[in-house]
Amino acid sequence: MSDKTIKQEMVTYDFTKNIVGIEINPSFIVGLQTIASKFMLDASEEDQVKIPDAMKKFELIMAYDPKGADPMPQLQLDPFEQNLYVLFGLINYLRYEAEKQGLAIKGEVEVNEDLMKAAEWYMTEFDNLTFLAGDGGIDSDSAYWGGSFYSELGEQTSKPNGVRIYGTWTATHTVSGATVNNKWYAVVSFNEDGKVVMFSDWMDVTGMQTQIDAHIAAQE
């Protein structure tokens, strides 16, 4: 092998300074949010479990004031958290600028009160809520199936407005420490504008309590 070397140009960046004078359309916020959601859903089970704690780290970093008296938080981010933080930080920066420049359009949406109460209950009663996309479904590598509400029989359509979603929800019961795993299935219908007009889901809620009771009994 020859010892002869050649020079090749490479580019690095000055991280001590900020890029200025950038103009960007707010649609990039929506696009980045979509990428972030897919990044988290496609992550491994091991990485998905880290997301709640990662978000807490991000909040500490974002709250840091370089002009304040408090020192910079010394937090360790693994490669998954680093990539997620890049998306998280960029989205929040663009949202802040859009809000400051009057580009954020606020509106109201109708939310089912019972659905809101159910969501609040899960958030209160469980920690580390994680969706394992595709786990336990008809294909463990795929969570989202478009074109029909039926896996085998029933009305078929080539339109993507009807989507089936398969997966497993995992969580830790806050009070008992029990680990809960629950298979989950949903159907979602979109209108021509891409907005959700129907959402229905199914899972064994009783089975969750059974797992909690079994954990408690095993500790006695």
Backbone torsions as a table, in degrees:
resi	resn	phi	psi	omega
1	MET	NA	135.8	-178.2
2	SER	-73.3	144.4	176.8
3	ASP	-88.4	0.7	-177.8
4	LYS	-69.8	134.9	179.5
5	THR	-118.7	157.5	175.7
6	ILE	-128.6	156.2	178.6
7	LYS	-91.0	136.0	178.9
8	GLN	-130.0	133.0	-177.1
9	GLU	-68.8	137.9	173.4
10	MET	-137.0	154.4	-176.3
11	VAL	-119.0	130.1	169.3
12	THR	-121.8	177.6	-174.6
13	TYR	-131.9	153.5	178.4
14	ASP	-87.6	101.5	-176.9
15	PHE	-78.3	-2.3	179.2
16	THR	-86.0	-6.7	-178.6
17	LYS	-126.6	160.0	-179.7
18	ASN	-104.1	150.0	172.9
19	ILE	-74.5	132.4	-179.0
20	VAL	-121.2	165.0	174.3
21	GLY	73.5	24.3	-179.3
22	ILE	-90.2	135.1	171.2
23	GLU	-115.7	130.1	-175.7
24	ILE	-145.0	140.5	-178.8
25	ASN	-74.7	140.6	179.6
26	PRO	-59.4	-17.1	178.9
27	SER	-61.1	-22.1	177.8
28	PHE	-66.1	-26.4	177.9
29	ILE	-63.0	-47.9	179.7
30	VAL	-63.3	-42.2	179.5
31	GLY	-62.4	-43.0	179.4
32	LEU	-67.2	-35.9	177.2
33	GLN	-64.1	-38.8	177.4
34	THR	-64.2	-43.5	179.1
35	ILE	-63.4	-41.9	-179.7
36	ALA	-63.9	-42.2	179.2
37	SER	-62.3	-44.9	179.3
38	LYS	-65.3	-38.1	179.3
39	PHE	-60.3	-42.0	-179.8
40	MET	-73.3	-39.5	-179.5
41	LEU	-68.8	-32.5	-179.5
42	ASP	-85.0	-5.7	-177.9
43	ALA	-68.4	160.4	177.4
44	SER	-68.2	161.7	178.0
45	GLU	-58.1	-39.3	-180.0
46	GLU	-61.4	-41.4	-179.3
47	ASP	-75.9	-35.0	180.0
48	GLN	-62.5	-35.7	179.2
49	VAL	-63.9	-26.2	-178.0
50	LYS	-77.7	-17.5	-168.9
51	ILE	-56.7	-47.5	-180.0
52	PRO	-57.9	-43.9	179.1
53	ASP	-68.9	-34.7	178.0
54	ALA	-62.9	-41.1	179.7
55	MET	-63.4	-36.0	177.1
56	LYS	-65.1	-39.2	176.4
57	LYS	-62.8	-43.0	-178.5
58	PHE	-61.9	-40.3	-179.9
59	GLU	-62.1	-39.5	178.1
60	LEU	-65.5	-41.0	180.0
61	ILE	-66.8	-44.5	-177.8
62	MET	-67.7	-28.3	-179.2
63	ALA	-80.4	-10.2	-177.5
64	TYR	-65.9	131.6	177.8
65	ASP	-109.6	109.3	-178.2
66	PRO	-61.9	-19.3	179.0
67	LYS	-92.7	-5.4	-178.7
68	GLY	-84.7	180.0	-177.4
69	ALA	-86.2	-22.0	-177.3
70	ASP	-74.4	140.9	-180.0
71	PRO	-71.6	160.2	177.1
72	MET	-64.1	129.5	179.2
73	PRO	-58.9	130.1	179.2
74	GLN	-95.4	86.7	-176.0
75	LEU	-114.2	138.2	178.8
76	GLN	-94.3	124.9	176.8
77	LEU	-113.6	128.5	176.9
78	ASP	-78.4	173.7	-176.9
79	PRO	-54.2	-41.7	178.5
80	PHE	-62.4	-45.5	-179.6
81	GLU	-65.8	-36.7	178.5
82	GLN	-62.1	-46.1	179.8
83	ASN	-65.1	-40.3	178.9
84	LEU	-66.3	-36.7	-179.7
85	TYR	-67.2	-35.2	176.7
86	VAL	-58.0	-46.8	178.8
87	LEU	-66.8	-47.0	-177.8
88	PHE	-59.5	-47.2	-178.2
89	GLY	-65.6	-42.2	-179.4
90	LEU	-66.8	-42.5	178.4
91	ILE	-60.8	-46.5	-177.8
92	ASN	-67.4	-35.2	177.5
93	TYR	-65.5	-45.7	-179.5
94	LEU	-66.8	-37.1	177.1
95	ARG	-64.2	-40.3	178.8
96	TYR	-62.8	-46.1	-179.0
97	GLU	-66.5	-40.3	178.6
98	ALA	-63.0	-40.9	177.9
99	GLU	-64.2	-45.3	-177.4
100	LYS	-64.8	-32.9	-177.6
101	GLN	-93.2	8.5	176.3
102	GLY	73.5	24.9	-178.8
103	LEU	-96.7	-6.6	179.2
104	ALA	-86.8	122.3	-179.4
105	ILE	-100.7	112.0	-177.9
106	LYS	-92.3	142.0	179.2
107	GLY	-147.4	-176.9	179.5
108	GLU	-120.8	144.9	175.4
109	VAL	-127.1	150.4	178.1
110	GLU	-84.5	127.1	-178.8
111	VAL	-121.4	131.7	178.4
112	ASN	-63.7	124.6	-175.7
113	GLU	-62.7	-40.6	179.4
114	ASP	-64.3	-38.5	179.1
115	LEU	-65.0	-40.8	179.1
116	MET	-63.8	-42.5	179.7
117	LYS	-64.2	-39.7	179.0
118	ALA	-64.0	-42.8	179.5
119	ALA	-63.9	-41.8	178.5
120	GLU	-63.4	-36.8	-180.0
121	TRP	-63.9	-46.3	179.6
122	TYR	-61.8	-41.7	-179.5
123	MET	-65.1	-32.9	-178.9
124	THR	-79.6	-40.5	-172.1
125	GLU	-85.6	-17.4	-174.0
126	PHE	-132.4	149.5	173.2
127	ASP	-112.7	163.0	175.4
128	ASN	55.0	40.0	176.5
129	LEU	-63.0	121.9	-175.6
130	THR	-137.9	135.1	177.2
131	PHE	-101.6	118.6	177.8
132	LEU	-93.3	95.3	-173.8
133	ALA	-61.6	125.8	177.0
134	GLY	86.1	-16.4	-176.8
135	ASP	-64.2	127.6	178.1
136	GLY	80.6	2.9	-178.3
137	GLY	-91.1	-166.2	-177.3
138	ILE	-74.0	-16.9	175.8
139	ASP	-149.2	111.7	-174.0
140	SER	-64.6	-13.7	179.2
141	ASP	-92.0	-6.1	-176.7
142	SER	-133.9	136.1	179.4
143	ALA	-109.7	-26.0	-171.0
144	TYR	-117.4	125.6	-177.6
145	TRP	-126.7	117.2	-177.9
146	GLY	-103.5	160.6	175.0
147	GLY	103.9	-17.7	-179.1
148	SER	-163.3	150.0	174.1
149	PHE	-86.6	-1.3	-173.7
150	TYR	-121.0	138.9	-179.2
151	SER	-76.8	-30.2	-178.4
152	GLU	-133.2	-60.2	-175.1
153	LEU	-107.0	164.2	177.7
154	GLY	112.5	-177.2	-177.5
155	GLU	-64.7	129.3	-179.2
156	GLN	-106.3	149.0	178.5
157	THR	-150.3	148.1	177.9
158	SER	-90.1	-5.9	-179.4
159	LYS	-78.1	141.8	-178.0
160	PRO	-84.9	8.7	-175.0
161	ASN	-71.4	-17.0	175.7
162	GLY	-107.7	124.6	-175.7
163	VAL	-128.2	134.2	172.2
164	ARG	-101.7	141.3	-179.3
165	ILE	-128.1	129.6	179.2
166	TYR	-120.2	147.4	175.4
167	GLY	172.8	-174.6	178.1
168	THR	-129.7	132.6	174.0
169	TRP	-94.1	132.3	174.4
170	THR	-120.6	151.1	-179.8
171	ALA	-164.4	166.7	174.7
172	THR	-113.9	122.2	178.5
173	HIS	-66.2	121.1	-171.2
174	THR	-57.9	-45.7	-173.7
175	VAL	-74.3	-47.5	-172.8
176	SER	-93.6	-21.8	-175.7
177	GLY	82.3	6.9	-179.3
178	ALA	-69.4	138.8	174.1
179	THR	-88.9	127.7	-176.6
180	VAL	-116.2	134.5	175.2
181	ASN	-125.2	127.6	-175.9
182	ASN	-139.8	118.2	175.9
183	LYS	-64.5	143.7	-172.0
184	TRP	-140.5	142.8	179.9
185	TYR	-140.4	138.5	180.0
186	ALA	-142.0	153.7	170.5
187	VAL	-123.5	137.8	-177.3
188	VAL	-130.8	137.0	178.5
189	SER	-118.6	134.1	-179.7
190	PHE	-113.3	149.1	173.7
191	ASN	-88.6	-174.4	-176.0
192	GLU	-67.6	-18.2	178.4
193	ASP	-89.5	2.7	179.8
194	GLY	80.0	16.4	-179.6
195	LYS	-100.0	145.4	-179.4
196	VAL	-70.6	126.3	178.5
197	VAL	-117.0	-11.0	177.7
198	MET	-154.0	136.1	178.1
199	PHE	-144.6	125.8	176.1
200	SER	-137.1	139.5	178.6
201	ASP	-138.5	159.4	-177.3
202	TRP	-136.5	137.7	171.6
203	MET	-162.9	165.7	-176.0
204	ASP	-91.0	88.6	-179.3
205	VAL	-64.6	-38.5	178.4
206	THR	-60.9	-36.1	179.5
207	GLY	-63.4	-29.6	176.7
208	MET	-63.3	-46.6	-179.9
209	GLN	-65.9	-34.7	177.5
210	THR	-61.4	-42.2	178.9
211	GLN	-65.7	-38.3	178.2
212	ILE	-66.3	-45.2	-179.9
213	ASP	-62.4	-39.3	-179.9
214	ALA	-66.3	-37.1	178.2
215	HIS	-65.2	-44.7	-179.6
216	ILE	-63.7	-42.8	-179.2
217	ALA	-63.8	-34.6	-178.9
218	ALA	-71.0	-21.4	-179.3
219	GLN	-84.4	-16.3	-176.2
220	GLU	-80.2	NA	NA
